[in-house]
Every structure is written in structure tokens, then in C-alpha cells.
């Protein structure tokens, strides 16, 4: 997805949010915001992918803050909150006529675990407050039957994760995918380095994600979504062999929508107009959308 004008205030809001996570120092905040604005001014181009520009801005912010993982505590809290909802999710799946679909809906609701942006969470505990209503809401865009057939016919699937907290629900979804098609090879892909609240290899291993997938890879670098210019060789090879790519969250959509990889299934909550307009679907809905 190319950067939209409304991405600019959203990106700066996130910069301010992560700065305040680290420090209340007014001089540091001034420095971070000034440098972020300079970087954004330098690289802003409506013909460039939004994820690429956001990566450059966040990289400089982290350097100015002198902190490689500003969201560290928030990520752990998010996982704890998500874990507290696991018994409810397991009961929903157990009682469902279609466990795979229910696990996807729950995993999509987990995508609300996003901080410092409009449409995200003000705090991790917010997920408990909205979970039941989102379950009742269900899917606002539903390509589930298409995705189900693709999973059934696939031998190799790559699953690109997104946020912490959300990844707790992704573990359940990955388990259900493997139950649905035990013969497929399912690879989880996490971020190569800490960036915003996204899950890294350390986060995945703390949650024992290796119990439900056949392999775990990383994107190999500091990047919002995926930097396809810096793909590790193993991930590049896996992408070439994949029968299906499943992407959680908006950042993965921003990155993958600029490529020719297909088929790709996006599981997310449309939390901003830029994403909703790009996908040609409404704002604030739970989405399974497949691009063949």
C-alpha cells in the first residue's frame, strides 16, 4: 500500500506514544519529534510503500530514544491479558460447528491489540471489554470458504504474525489449521527485530509456538511488516515454495500488497481508513480477505 496523507498524523501519533512509553523528558521528546518530522519530510512520497517510510521513521526514533524495544513491558502485559482469555476462546472453539472458522475470528479480534493509533487499544485490558461484542459481530468481510479450500489443498503455508497479545490467539489458530490439514507444513514468520508491539522470535518461543507449527522464521531485520529487499535466504526460499500466505494485521497488508505473491489471505481488523480504502472494504470490521 502506498502511503496516504492520513498516514502522516497516524505515524507521528505513534512516535509520540512510544516516546512517552520510554521517557517523560521534555527535551528528549522535542528531539524525537523534530527528527521524526525531518525524516518523514525527507522520505514522504505518495509513490512509496507506507511500511517502508514508517520503518525509516521508527528506526531513527529508537536510536534517539536509546531503546531497542520501547514496547517491551506492554508486549508482556498484552500476552498476559490474551492468555486470560484463552479458556473462553477454547470453549468457543469446542462448542463451534466450525472450529477453524471460530479460531480465525478470535485471532482477528486479537488484532485489536495495537497501541498508539486510532482504532487500536488504549491499554491491553481493553481487549477483555470488547471481546464478547466482537465475537457477536463476527466477520464483516468473509472469504472464509475460499481460504478453507486453499488450506485444504496446500502443502506449504507461511503464517506471518503481527502483534504480541494477538499472537497468543494465533497459536490457537495455527493449531486448528494443523488439525484441519495435518499433512501441510506450517511455518510461522515473526519480526526479525523488536519494532512497535510486534512479536519477535523471543516472544514466539516464550509462548512455545513451536508446539503448533513445523518451523519458525523471522523477517530478518528491523521493519514494519516485511522488508522484501532484506529477506533472509530461508524466508525467500519459503515464499517461493508457499502454496498460501496468511498475513495477520495491517502492517503485513501494507507490505505484501506491494508484491506479486499469491494467494495471500489477510486476517485483520480494519482500524484505519487508509487500509479500509485500499482493501475496498468498510472501516472497523473483522476481515478475512483472499487475493488469489
Secondary structure, DSSP 8 states (H G I E B T S, - for coil): -B--HHHHHHHHHHHHHHHHHH---HHHHHHHHHHHHHHHHHH--TTSBHHHHHHHHHHHHHHHHT-S-TTHHHHHHHHHHHHHTHHHHHHHHHH-S-HHHHHHHHHHHGGG--BSSTTSBSSTTHHHHHHHHHHHH--SEE-HHHHHHHHHH-SEEEEE--BTTHHHHHHHHHHHHHHHTTTSEEEEEEBSS--TTB-BHHHHHHTTGGGT-SEEEE--SS-SS--TTS--HHHHHHHHH-SEEEEESHHHHHHHTTS---SEEEEEE--SHHHHHHHTS-SS-EEEEEE-
